[in-house]
Each structure stands twice: as structure tokens, then as C-alpha cells.
Amino acid sequence: MAHTADPAALAGYALIVTFCIEMTMRHRYLEVTFRNGKPLAAYLYLPRNPGDASVRTVSQGDGLLIDFAADGRAIGIEITAPSRVSLETLNRALAAVNQDPATADELSPLVAA
């Protein structure tokens, strides 16, 4: 049996989803991609505004690439060699873009893998 969605209900759902996405982007978080049980790549999302997109990427060395929005704010750090990144290395990159240092807990998904 096919169901038709009430457009008003869908609009409310879209609003809730948008609100949740906007809320989660106010805090940084780490996303890790695994292959065969090992971390292949990781991305540290930094606080960003809705609609922000990377317009420039700068290599920080040590397998770290920093993405910047059009207004010059850093919006994320790609970790291309997650098994080799250290907390010290990541914190140097964060300091370079005026972000608070990461904690060992934030990197724990990379260590656990």
C-alpha cells in the first residue's frame, strides 16, 4: 500500500533536520573512515556556519590538510595518515588556525582502531 506524505509534515521534518545539522556543526567532531578494520582517513570538522564550503585547502604537513571557507575561517582538517598523526601534531595545526587544542579523548577513535 502506498502512502502519501503530508507536505506540512515534511516541511516540519526538514526544519528539524536542518536545525539538528546546524546545531552539530557548532562543535568540532572527528569522522574516521576504516578499511579492513584500520583507519584509512579521518576528518576533524571544525565549527562552521550553515552553507560553509571549502574554497581553499592548505597543507599543514604531516598528512594534515586544512580546509578554509570563503571568509578565511578554517572549517576542517583532513587527516590523510590517521595511524601516524599525534596529538601534538594535530594541536600545532589547530593552533595555526586559532582553535583550542584537541584532547586525547577526541583522538581516541584513531587509537582504538
C-alpha positions in Angstrom: 0.0 0.0 0.0 1.4 3.4 -1.0 1.4 6.3 1.5 1.3 9.9 0.6 3.2 12.3 2.8 1.6 15.3 4.1 3.6 18.3 2.8 3.2 20.2 6.0 4.6 17.3 8.0 7.5 17.0 5.6 8.3 20.7 6.0 8.4 20.3 9.7 10.7 17.3 9.4 13.0 19.3 7.1 13.1 22.1 9.6 14.0 19.6 12.4 16.8 18.0 10.3 18.2 21.4 9.3 18.1 22.6 13.0 20.0 19.4 14.1 22.6 19.8 11.4 23.2 23.4 12.3 23.5 22.5 16.0 26.0 19.7 15.4 28.2 22.0 13.3 28.8 24.4 16.2 31.1 21.9 17.8 34.0 20.0 16.3 33.9 16.3 15.8 36.1 13.6 14.3 34.9 11.3 11.5 37.0 8.3 10.7 36.9 6.1 7.6 38.0 2.5 8.0 39.2 -0.2 5.6 39.7 -3.7 6.7 39.4 -2.6 10.3 42.1 0.1 10.1 41.7 3.8 9.8 42.2 4.9 6.2 41.4 8.6 6.6 39.9 11.0 9.1 38.3 14.4 9.1 38.1 16.8 12.0 35.1 19.0 11.4 35.6 22.4 13.0 32.7 24.8 13.9 31.1 26.1 10.8 28.1 28.1 9.6 25.3 26.6 7.6 26.3 26.6 3.9 30.0 26.8 4.5 32.1 25.0 1.9 35.8 24.6 1.4 37.2 27.1 -1.1 40.8 26.6 -0.3 42.9 23.8 1.2 46.4 24.3 2.7 48.8 21.5 3.6 50.0 21.7 7.2 52.5 18.9 6.7 52.5 15.5 8.5 49.4 14.4 6.4 47.2 17.3 7.6 45.2 19.4 5.1 43.2 22.4 6.4 40.1 23.5 4.6 39.0 27.1 4.7 35.7 28.8 4.0 35.3 31.8 1.7 35.7 34.2 4.7 39.1 32.6 5.6 37.9 30.6 8.6 39.2 27.1 9.0 36.3 24.6 8.7 38.0 21.3 8.9 41.2 19.3 9.0 41.7 16.2 6.8 44.0 13.6 8.3 45.4 11.6 5.4 47.5 9.3 7.5 45.5 8.8 10.7 47.7 6.0 12.0 50.7 8.3 12.1 49.1 11.5 13.5 49.9 12.5 17.0 48.0 14.8 19.4 51.0 17.2 19.3 50.9 17.4 15.5 47.2 18.0 15.4 47.4 20.6 18.1 50.0 22.5 16.2 47.6 22.6 13.2 44.7 23.7 15.4 46.8 26.5 17.0 47.8 27.7 13.5 44.1 28.3 12.8 43.2 29.7 16.2 41.4 26.7 17.5 41.5 25.2 21.0 43.8 22.2 21.4 42.3 18.7 21.0 42.3 16.2 23.8 43.4 12.6 23.8 39.7 11.7 24.1 38.9 13.4 20.8 41.6 11.3 19.0 40.6 8.1 20.8 38.8 6.7 17.7 42.1 6.7 15.9 43.9 5.0 18.7 41.2 2.4 19.3 41.4 1.3 15.7 
